[in-house]
Amino acid sequence: MALALSPIEAEQIRDLRARLNRVPAGSLGDKSVGPLSKGFFVVCGRVGLAPQTGGEGFASVAELKTAIAEADLIRLKQIVGRLQGLQAQDFKIWRTLFNHGVLQAVLTRRMVLGGREPPVEA
């Protein structure tokens, strides 16, 4: 899998990231979480982030976001695999990750790896 993103793939990522950023916190956003989560995994599959197994777990959201910011493509696929497992397990955990911008961080990292955006400064 090449790292480069086509213009269409980049636009799909930008569009989904913008939608994720507009989800309201709390119960008002609960109805949006399911469809946008499904959309996240669909877009991941389209842009070369098909979930893979492997890699280590994470103790906190901050640790996860740091790992995402430093991930190469293979590690990012492993993180997507872990996220898919967490999404199926527990809504409270998934909503915490969702609220803390973990999905947006994954999409942003893919844009960086694809050469469409500069690396995010820590």
Rosetta blueprint (number, residue, H / E / L):
1 M L
2 A L
3 L L
4 A L
5 L L
6 S L
7 P H
8 I H
9 E H
10 A H
11 E H
12 Q H
13 I H
14 R H
15 D H
16 L H
17 R H
18 A H
19 R H
20 L H
21 N H
22 R L
23 V L
24 P L
25 A L
26 G H
27 S H
28 L H
29 G H
30 D H
31 K H
32 S H
33 V H
34 G H
35 P H
36 L H
37 S H
38 K H
39 G H
40 F H
41 F H
42 V H
43 V H
44 C H
45 G H
46 R H
47 V L
48 G L
49 L L
50 A L
51 P L
52 Q L
53 T L
54 G L
55 G L
56 E L
57 G L
58 F L
59 A L
60 S L
61 V H
62 A H
63 E H
64 L H
65 K H
66 T H
67 A H
68 I H
69 A H
70 E H
71 A L
72 D L
73 L H
74 I H
75 R H
76 L H
77 K H
78 Q H
79 I H
80 V H
81 G H
82 R H
83 L H
84 Q H
85 G H
86 L H
87 Q H
88 A H
89 Q H
90 D L
91 F H
92 K H
93 I H
94 W H
95 R H
96 T H
97 L H
98 F H
99 N H
100 H L
101 G L
102 V H
103 L H
104 Q H
105 A H
106 V H
107 L H
108 T H
109 R H
110 R H
111 M H
112 V H
113 L H
114 G L
115 G L
116 R L
117 E L
118 P L
119 P L
120 V L
121 E L
122 A L
